[in-house]
Amino acid sequence: MENPKITLKGKTYTAPPPKVKLWREVTKFKDKFGDKEQGDEEALSEMERLIAAAFNHPEITAEVIEEELDLDEFVPLFYQIASWVAEAVSRKMAELPK
């Protein structure tokens, strides 16, 4: 899977390879919000934070994402990041000796 990209303020950024911390945070998000309705304010704030964490760049913050990212890109980008992290973990787990 290709690393996620985001365009903010006319500049495109590509997410670096995911870190263990991002995997842990995405897993916590799923556990906490998996059964809640989309649109829950706390979940939306956490999604903004996780998107920013995935890109790990000082110019990409939850606040900038909220102000600059088009609504029709927000949820798909979040799910792309979650899938990307899960795929990276699955790929690495498959490489472990049996």
N, C-alpha and C positions, 0 to 999 in steps of 0.2 A: 504494500500500500504506500502511496506517495505521501510524503510529509505534508501536513496541512499548511495552507497559505491563508494570509489575511491581508486585506488592503485597507489601510487607514490613512487619512490625510494625504491621499495620492501616492503613498508608498506601500509596496508589497513586501511582506515578510514571510519567510518560510520557517516553520517550527524546527528546532534542532531535534536530534533523536531524544525520545522520552527518557526521563530519569525515573528511578524507583519511587521517588516522592510523588511524582505525578500519578503513577499507577495507584499508589496508596490513596491519594486524594480522590481519584475518580471512583475507586472502589467504595470509599466512605460515602461519596455522593450517591452512588447507586443504592447503598444500604439505607441511607437516610431518606432519600427522596423518591425512590423507585415506585412507591405506591401512591404518591401524591399527585394531584392535578398539576398539569403544566400551568404556569402562570403564578404559582406560589411565589410571593415576593422574595422569601429567603432562598428558595431554589434558584430563582433568576439571578440573584446577587452572587450566589455560589457558582453558577455557570459562567458568569462574567469573570470571576476570579480565576476559575480553572482554565478558561480560554487564555487569559493573560499568562498564567503559569506555564501553559504549554509552549508559548512562544519565548518565554524567559528573556525578554528584551525590555530595557528601561522605558522605551517609548510606548510600550503596550501595557496599559493598566486597565483595570476594571472600569475606571471612570471614562477613559478614552473609548473603550469598546462600547459602553453605554451611549456615549454621545455620537460616535462616528459610524458604528456598524449598522448597516441596513437591517431592519427587522427580519426580512425574508432570508438573510444570510446567517442570523444568529443561532437559531436552533439547529439547522443543518451542520453548521461549523462545530457546534458543541458535540453533536453525535458523531461527526467525522473524527474528532479528536478522541472521543471515548473508544470508538472502534479501532482507531490507529494504535492506541495504547494497548488494548486487549490483543490485537493481532501481534504486536511486538512481543508481548509476554508469552502468548501461545507459541510463537515461532521459537523463542528461546527455550521454553519448556520442552519442546519436541526435540531439541538438540541434546538434552540431558541423557546420559547413559541409562539404559534400562536395567 
